[in-house]
Amino acid sequence: MEDILPPRSKTMRRLEEIARELLALYGYDEIILPVMEQAELYLRSIGEETDIVQKEMFILEDRAGRKLALRPEATAGVARAFVEHGMDRGGLPVKLFYVGPMFRHERPQAGRYRQFHQLGVELIGPASPEADAETILLALHILKRADIPVELRLNTVGDASCRPSYLRELLGFLRKRGEQLCGECQRRIERNPLRVLDCKEPRCREILKEAPLIHDSLCAECRAHWEELLDVLRQQGVEPLIDPLLVRGLDYYTRTVFELVSPNLGAQNAVAAGGRYDYLIEEMGGKRTPAVGFSLGMERALLLMGDRDDIREGVYVVAQSETARRQALNLAMELRKRGLRAEVDVMRRSLKAQMREADRRNFQYAVILGEEELAGGYLTLKDMAEGVQRTTSWDGLLSGNFEAME
C-alpha cells in the first residue's frame, strides 16, 4: 500500500477535479459508499471463480462471526445501495459516480497497489446502445481533458440468451487444447472458461487465435445492440479497436465490454474499463434493471499525467525586514480571504532564500515588502515567469487584477 505524497497528491486532486467538472456537465451525482461490505455481496456479484474472489479479496471476520470484505470494486456496492434504498422510486435513469480507495491482495505493479483509487460511473436504467456510447464517450472525455491519450478496445460478451451456447462451443475447444495452455488457464477451463480468453501469456494468446468467437454466436438482439453501438461511436468520430478476446474479469458483464488502454503502461495497460451489467441489480434482489458503467484507475492515470506541478499560480509574500514580517502576514491573510492562493515566509529566511522558495513552489508572483515599501505605501510585484518587476498599490494587489498593474 502506497503513500501518495506531494506533488503526486496534487496531480491526483487535479484529475479528480477534471472528472467532477465533466460529471456535472453529464448530469451525474456522487454516491459515497462504505469501504467494507459483507463478503457475500462480492461472491454473488463478481463471481466465486473470478481472480478477485479466489485470490485478491481482503476478508475478515467481525465479533459476531460475519465475514466482511474491504471493497475490491464499487459497482456491486452501488447496485446494493440502489436496491436497498429504492433509488428507482425517483425515476430512471439514475446517474451516479464515486471516488475512493479499493483493495485487492494482488501482486503490486506499476500503477496498482493493494490499496488503489478508482473513479467510477454507473448509468442505471437505460438498455440502449446510446447509453453505452455516452458512457464510453464520458470516459474518453475525462482522459482527453487530462491529456492522457488512449485507445478504445471494445467487444460484446452476449447475454443470457446467446452466451450459454457459445460457452459450450468454447469449452469444447479448450478441452481439446487444454494441455497446451498455461497452468492457470487449465484451472479456469472448468471453473470459468470465458476467463481463459483474458490470459496474457503469449503461448495462450497464440492458441486462442483459433478459438471460436462469440460474435459468431450472438442472438439477433445482441447483434443489433452491437451494430448500433458501433454506429453511434463512429458518428461521434470514435473508431474502436474490436477485440474479440476482451471479456473483463468480472462475471456480471453482459453485452458491451470495453477498455481504454495506453501503450505506455506495459502489459497491464488499461487506464479505464467497464461495460454493461443488465442482471446485477436483479441478482441483488431488485427488479430487472439494465445498467452500464466504468471505473478509472487513478494511479495508472497519474503515471501517464506525470507530476504536473509546473503551473505557476498565486502570490508569495516576501518580507525584506523584521518590521515587514507582520505586515506580510496581514497581506497574505487578506489575499486568502479574497480566494487567492498566498503564502508568506515563516522560516525567517533571507530575501534571496525567499525568492528561491517562491520560484521552487511555482508561484506566479512574488510580492516584496520591505522598509522602502512600507514607508512609501506601495508594494513591489515580481512576475516569477517573466522576471519583470514593477510597483503597485495595496488596493491594486488585493483586487487580484495583476495584469492591469503598472
C-alpha positions, 0 to 999 in steps of 0.5 A: 500500500502506497503513500501518495505524497506531494506533488503526486497528491496534487496531480491526483486532486487535479484529475479528480477535479477534471472528472467532477467538472465533466460529471456535472456537465453529464448530469451525474451525482456522487454516491459515497459508499462504505469501504467494507461490505459483507463478503457475500455481496462480492461472491454473488456479484463478481463471481466465486471463480473470478481472480478477485474472489479466489485470490485478491479479496481482503476478508475478515471476520467481525465479533459476531462471526460475519465475514466482511470484505474491504471493497475490491470494486464499487459497482456491486456496492452501488447496485446494493445501495440502489436496491436497498434504498429504492433509488428507482422510486425517483425515476430512471435513469439514475446517474451516479459516480464515486471516488475512493480507495479499493483493495485487492491482495494482488501482486503490486505493479506499476500503477496498482497497489493493494490499496488503489483509487478508482473513479467510477460511473454507473448509468442505471436504467437505460438498455440502449446502445446510446447509453453505452456510447455516452458512457464510453464517450464520458470516459474518453472525455475525462482522459482527453481533458487530462491529456492522457491519450488512449485507445478504445478496445471494445467487444460484446460478451452476449447475454443470457440468451446467446452466451450459454451456447457459445460457452459450450462451443468454447469449452469444447475447444479448450478441452481439446487444447487444454494441455497446451495452455498455461497452468492457470488457464487449465484451472479456469477451463472448468471453473470459468472458461470465458476467463481463459480468453483474458490470459496474457501469456503469449503461448495462450494468446497464440492458441486462442487465435483459433478459438471460436468467437462469440460474435459468431454466436450472438442472438439477433438482439445482441447483434443489433445492440452491437451494430448500433453501438458501433454506429453511434461511436463512429458518428461521434468520430470514435473508431474502436479497436474490436477485440474479440478476446476482451471479456473483463474479469468480472462475471456480471458483464453482459453485452458491451465490454470495453477498455481504454488502454495506453501503450505506455503502461506495459502489459497491464495497460488499461487506464479505464474499463467497464461495460454493461451489467443488465442482471446485477441489480436483479441478482441483488434482489431488485427488479430487472434493471439494465445498467452500464458503467466504468471505473478509472484507475487513478494511479495508472492515470497519474503515471501517464499525467506525470507530476504536473506541478509546473503551473505557476499560480498565486502570490508569495509574500516576501518580507525584506525586514523584521518590521515587514514580517507582520505586515506580510502576514496581514497581506497574505491573510487578506489575499486568502480571504479574497480566494487567492492562493498566498503564502508568506515566509515563516522560516525567517529566511533571507530575501534571496532564500525567499525568492528561491522558495517562491520560484521552487513552489511555482508561484506566479508572483512574488510580492516584496515588502520591505522598509522602502515599501512600507514607508512609501505605501506601495508594494513591489510585484515580481512576475516569477515567469517573466522576471519583470518587476514593477510597483503597485498599490495595496488596493491594486494587489488585493483586487487580484487584477495583476495584469492591469498593474503598472 
